[in-house]
Amino acid sequence: MTILTQAARAAEFVVSVDDHLSTDTVTLAAGPALPAGQLLAYDPTAKHFLPYPVAPVEGHDPLPAAAVLWAPQPERKVDTPVTAVTRLAAVHGELLTGLDAAAQAALMAHLIIVR
């Protein structure tokens, strides 16, 4: 018998959210496929979001986690608009990708509580 494993579904990580206040359409940088629940960091220089953690650039602090990707995304050749949880939400930590202590603290600054 073949065992199939289903990937995380859109917003499966959400404990509590207000669709009108908690989510925004953001620009996700071109790159590899990402699962729902991937933490995102905002790069103010390029004005887009990247998968967290982002390798620090010499002379600059690492980019903090700032959002959570709402739905899985395929590989992207160009920057793409996507939905992300950006504030006022509770999320299930075990279903997030990239979560560490620094990310949890950074998300709290956006009123995204990790449970």
C-alpha positions, 0 to 999 in steps of 0.5 A: 500500500502506498502512503500519501502525505498531503502538504499543508493546505492554505491557512491550515496554520491559522488558529484565529484571524480576521480576514479583513484586518489580518491579511494583506496582498504582498509581493513575494520575491521570485524563488523556490516553491513555498508551503502555506505557513512559511514565515516571510521577512520584508526587505525594504530595499527591494520592497518585497517579502522573502522566505524567513530566515534571510541570510544577513548581508555584511554590515546589515542586521538580519531581516526579521520575520514579518508575515506568514504565507497564507497559501502554498506557492509554486516556484516563481520566476518573477515577483508575485502578489500573494496573500499573507497574514501580516497582523492581528492573528493567532497561528499554530507554531507547529505548522509554521516553516522557519519558526525560531525564537527570534521569529516568534518575538518579531511576529509578536511585534505585528500582533501575530501570536504563535501558540 
